[in-house]
């Protein structure tokens, strides 16, 4: 009979630990972005009429495809700093 009491208390403790762990994990996921996601705002110095045609990841950079106000071009950005680290375009056909 004593074994049954110990087993029941042990299972109750396991249920409490598992429920607490589940609540903590759900709260972390719902709480917001993780440590790798850094929000940033950038104002690109581009001519009027330029629009963002697409954005994609390029390794540890973001490649932003810009069109309008001249020829199409790609601006490479560092998502950690929000700074422009490179530009890809055609020579003599735009900024």
Rosetta blueprint (number, residue, H / E / L):
1 X L
2 X H
3 X H
4 X H
5 X H
6 X H
7 X H
8 X H
9 X H
10 X H
11 X H
12 X H
13 X H
14 X H
15 X H
16 X H
17 X H
18 X H
19 X H
20 X H
21 X H
22 X H
23 X H
24 X H
25 X H
26 X H
27 X H
28 X H
29 X H
30 X H
31 X L
32 X L
33 X L
34 X L
35 X L
36 X L
37 X L
38 X L
39 X L
40 X L
41 X L
42 X L
43 X L
44 X L
45 X L
46 X L
47 X L
48 X L
49 X L
50 X L
51 X E
52 X E
53 X E
54 X E
55 X E
56 X E
57 X E
58 X E
59 X L
60 X L
61 X E
62 X E
63 X E
64 X E
65 X E
66 X E
67 X E
68 X L
69 X L
70 X L
71 X L
72 X L
73 X E
74 X E
75 X E
76 X E
77 X E
78 X E
79 X L
80 X L
81 X L
82 X L
83 X L
84 X E
85 X E
86 X E
87 X E
88 X E
89 X L
90 X L
91 X L
92 X L
93 X L
94 X L
95 X L
